Each structure stands twice: as structure tokens, then as C-alpha cells.
Amino acid sequence: MLVNLKEILAHAEQENYTVLAANIFNMESLLAIAGAAEKEHAPIIMNIGQMRMRDEKLGSILTHAACELGAQVEVPVCINLDHGTERAVYMKAMDCGCTSIMVDGSMLSYEENVALTKEMVEIAHQRGISVEGEIGHVGQGADYTDLGAKDLLTAPEIARKFAEATGVDALAVAIGTAHGTYKKAPKIDYDRLAEIKAVVKIPLVLHGASCTGEDKLKKAADMGIRKINMFTEFLIATAEVINEAYTANNTLNYDNLSGIALKTYEEKVRHYINLYGGSGKAWVK
């Protein structure tokens, strides 16, 4: 059952749980995420990164496949463009059937970010498509220091103004997580999260959750984060089991290995769906 981001996060807010957003990049990952959501009877968000969407051959095909599968399964599925920075990619994502787009203007000036995000909100909302914005900036774990990422964290009052000025349906905030693997131990600013939650009246999103630590992520979810993005951690787990399987039996072919990858990806997705309280929360229109 296809839904947009506004609908899926409104239900999460009402029922007090967090929706996992997991990346699809090939058919195995798509099948794994859909299978995990069905088995957990949980709402799910399928992220498609801008780099994948840009791919002239795979971008459209993978997105159409995700939409077709999402419409077939009996749990709510949102298809979301992740970290879009280009107008052409936003339009392609919407034309291919994405029910949500993320407008990532976090590296622009505040004024430019507001202008771009507001423009895309107006276009997307006319088509029944939701928009996620970002204020502050979630960087890379490889750039992490002992001090964390303090200079890039979201200011609560600016987050409030940004949400009101743009009309976004959800807001990604920077509270200390980072994309990829961490060079130093992640430091999550929960006080900042509480301050943002108190003044921003739309659902909040956490990016860069991979390798952050389950206890830290669960606390963020319990404090009101409604969407948590994960990808790198699933890739690492999948690579590890493939390496182990091939080391144990180097006669395994690609089909065997892709099956192992699918099973592992699905298991990891199921684990985090459950951790964030999404299991059993699917609804029927």
C-alpha cells in the first residue's frame, strides 16, 4: 500500500513509534526491505539516493519496481528520494512515482535553502507528494572529531522558522550523527533534540544512524524522532556474511551469494523496525 511521508509519519506520531527508512539500491535490497516490513507487519520507508536516481538506466527502473511492489504489499510503504540536491532529480523522482522527496539544501545559505525547499514543496504538494527538508547539516563520519560535529548542529529556533517558512512535511535535524562509519565515537546532543522537538511542530528525522549504537538510537526514537535513516550498517553486515560464506565455500556462485545478501539485509531491517517500535503498526486504508 503506497502512502506519502506525511501520512506515514502522522501515524507514527499518533501511535508513538519511529519508522525505519532503509535504502534500496538493487533488487535484492528492495525485496529484503519489503519482505522485512511484511513479516513485521510494519510501515516502512524505502529511500532511493540521488546517485541511484541519477542513473539513466537503473534509476527509473528501480523506482518503478519499488512503487509496483509497494502497491502490492499489505503494509504502508513510502518511496522517498533521499538527499536530493538538484531540481532535475526532484522532478524525475516525482515522475517515477516517489511519494516523497527530500530537498537537501543544507549546504546552501539559509535563504537559499528556504527558497529551494519552499519551491519544491509547492510543486510536490500539488501532486500529493510529501517533502522532507533539512536544516543544520549531517556530515560524514570520516570527518568526526573528539568534539563531534558541534558547528553543524541544528539551532532550535532556526529549525522552527525554517519549518514554518517552507511548509515541509518533515524536518531532518543534525544532533550529532554522521553518514557512513565514524572516525570517533558519536556524540548525540539529546538536550538539543528536546529543544527542537519543543518548538518544531512537524515530525523530525534523523540521518546518519548507521553505526551510532542501538541504545543511542532508541533514546532518540523515544524522544520523538519519527523517521530514522539507515544504510551503511546494512551494507557492512551484508558484506561480512558474503565474505564469510565465500571463505567457507568458494564454489558459491553469484546467485547463492545474492540470496545470502538478501536474507541478511532483511534480518537487519527487521531488527531495527522492531527496535523503533514499528512492528505490528501497519494499518489498512
Secondary structure as GFF3:
##gff-version 3
##sequence-region A 1 285
A	DSSP	alpha_helix	5	15	.	.	.	ID=ss1
A	DSSP	beta_strand	19	23	.	.	.	ID=ss2
A	DSSP	alpha_helix	27	40	.	.	.	ID=ss3
A	DSSP	beta_strand	44	49	.	.	.	ID=ss4
A	DSSP	alpha_helix	50	54	.	.	.	ID=ss5
A	DSSP	alpha_helix	58	72	.	.	.	ID=ss6
A	DSSP	beta_strand	77	84	.	.	.	ID=ss7
A	DSSP	alpha_helix	87	96	.	.	.	ID=ss8
A	DSSP	beta_strand	100	103	.	.	.	ID=ss9
A	DSSP	alpha_helix	110	126	.	.	.	ID=ss10
A	DSSP	beta_strand	130	135	.	.	.	ID=ss11
A	DSSP	three_ten_helix	141	143	.	.	.	ID=ss12
A	DSSP	three_ten_helix	150	152	.	.	.	ID=ss13
A	DSSP	alpha_helix	156	166	.	.	.	ID=ss14
A	DSSP	beta_strand	170	173	.	.	.	ID=ss15
A	DSSP	alpha_helix	190	199	.	.	.	ID=ss16
A	DSSP	beta_strand	204	206	.	.	.	ID=ss17
A	DSSP	alpha_helix	214	222	.	.	.	ID=ss18
A	DSSP	beta_strand	225	230	.	.	.	ID=ss19
A	DSSP	alpha_helix	232	248	.	.	.	ID=ss20
A	DSSP	alpha_helix	254	275	.	.	.	ID=ss21
###
